[in-house]
């Protein structure tokens, strides 16, 4: 008999992967009370993963505090006439959705997911999906809102730092934080904006499959931020002796995933509404430096949080002292003759 000599090839480098074709990606447009946000992103090409949202944004959103013009809203629906019900139903069907920003994010932050997509990267035949890129576009708001406007670059920098500091990870009884690396101000934007990699400290202590997470952050109102979160995960391979995972970068290169993420980030465009532009001008009036810092030096977040807590306690004590002094002064004043 004749046998065809076949055998598996020896791997001489990282396994090549192929993801979506970005050149075919269509623009995604979102309008939030007149502020236009656009970016290019391929269609979903990954099965549903309940750890990551999958949804498409509406083309237009009202702000949470937008006035409600619903007709006959002061009446119970059961008390309306047929014509009034028809008018109210037509209005409710045509009115744009309102931003809620109610779901809890990191402590002190509320979020609303507008868009969630994901894309698989496949290896050679029979290897299946070896990596996945996830994208989430979120609206975020602090509770309570900090003093100052996010259009002020120093306020935005502190907000980014606080958000990362509050989003710590637990491993056993130890806390680990992400720090912003490869900090890149986006000067093409009409407002302060930045992209960076959220990279966890002591990564090997957390999980072998933890990867870099990319973020783009910019304000659209004094108290509302947009965050575009992009991350990727790769399948890991055990060493032959089962003692540990193989170096993932030698097994599956991260460059195709990083290329897609950078292409999406480079495609983001923003056009502020007249109201947001006015807020920007008020927030930056009198500032001699309206640019974000060029470099974000490494920071000890644990020490930062400790110092922040001490400052908060000192401010609370100062306010309590001032309140007590004012109360004593009012009580000690003699009654005035009438």
Buried (B, 14 or more C-beta within 10 A) or exposed (E): EEEEEEEEEEEEEBBBBEBBEBEEBEEBEBBBBBBBBBBBBBEBBBEEEEEBBBEEBEEBBBBBEEEEEEEBEEEEEEEBEEEBBEBBEEBEEEBBEBBEBEEEBBEBBBBBBBBBBBBBBBBEEEEEBBBBBBBBBBBBBBEEEEEBBBBBBBBBBBBBBBBBBBBBBEEEEEEBBBBBEEBBBBEEBBBBBBBBBBBBBEBEEBEEEBBBBBBBBBBBBBBBBBBBBBBBBBBBBEEEEEEEEBEBEEBBBBEBBBEBBBBBBEBBBBBBBEEBBEBBEEBBEEEEEBEBEEEBEEBEBBEBBEEBEEEEEEEEEEEEEEEEEEEEEEEEEEEEEE
